[in-house]
Amino acid sequence: FNAAKAGNVWSALGGIGSALIMSDKRVKENLKKVGRVKTKSGKKVNIYSYNFKGSKKTNVGVIAQEIQKSHPKAVVKNKNGMMKVNYKELFA
């Protein structure tokens, strides 16, 4: 996975059933930047590979703390203060 091959990130992520994805940096580990892609607004965002703490499964996505700066409307905080990103707001 890299930015050149990313194309439409929404499609690359399988069009995920739920648009709100837990993306808070505090729940992720082994973060590795794998590229940058354009959002539907035309701004570029970083894409990372990572695993959630306690899991070995590798995932690909964004970090909410970064998205909050560039696309604040795409970030939602839950009652515990953890951040989720609305991927539809970014890519669909």
N, C-alpha and C positions, 0 to 999 in steps of 0.2 A: 504494500500500500504506500503510495506516495502522492504528492500533490499533482504531478503530471498525469497520473492514472486515476485520480480521484473522481474527476468528472463531477457528477451530481452526488454530493455526499449523502443526501437523503436516500438516493437509490443504493449507494454503496452500503449504507447501513440497513438496507432491506426495507425501507419505508416504515420502519418501526411502528407497531400498532399504537402505542401511546406516544404522543409528541413530547411529553414532559419526562425528561430523563435525568436521573440523579447525576449531577456533573460537578459536585463540589470537590475541590481539590483535597479536602480533608478526609475523604473516603477512598482515595485512590493512592496507589503506590507504583513504583517502577515506571514513572512517567518518562516517555521518550518522544520528543517531537519527531513526527514522521512527514510533515509537510504543511503547506498553507493552501487554503482553498477560498474561492470567492463565495460569499453569501448572496442571497437574492438581492440584497441592497447594493452589491458590488464591492463591498469592503472585504478584505481578506482576513481570515482567522486561522490560528494555528490548530492543527490536528495532531493528536497524541495517541500513542498506544499506551496501555496501562492495564493494571488489574485492580479490582476492588480489594481493599484490605480483607484478608481472610479467604480470598479466592485465588486460584491459579489461572483461571480463564482470562485470556488476553482480550481486551476490548479496544475499540478505536472510537475517539470522539474528542470533544472540546472540554475546556476547563471553565466552569461557571464564573470564577473570579475574573477571568480575562474577558469573557463574553459580556459580563456586567458592565465593563468599561466601554466596549464598542457597540453593544446592542442591548441596552438596559431593559427594553421591553420584552426581551426574550428570556429573562431570568426571573424566576419565582422562588421566594424563600418559603420553606415549610414552617410549621409552628416551632420547630427546634432550631431554626436559623440556618438549616442546611439548604443549599441552592440547587435548583433543578433548571435545566435549560429546555426551552420549547424549540425543538429542532425544526418544527414546521415553520416557526417564525423566522428561522435562519435560512432554511434551504428549500422548502416546498413552495 
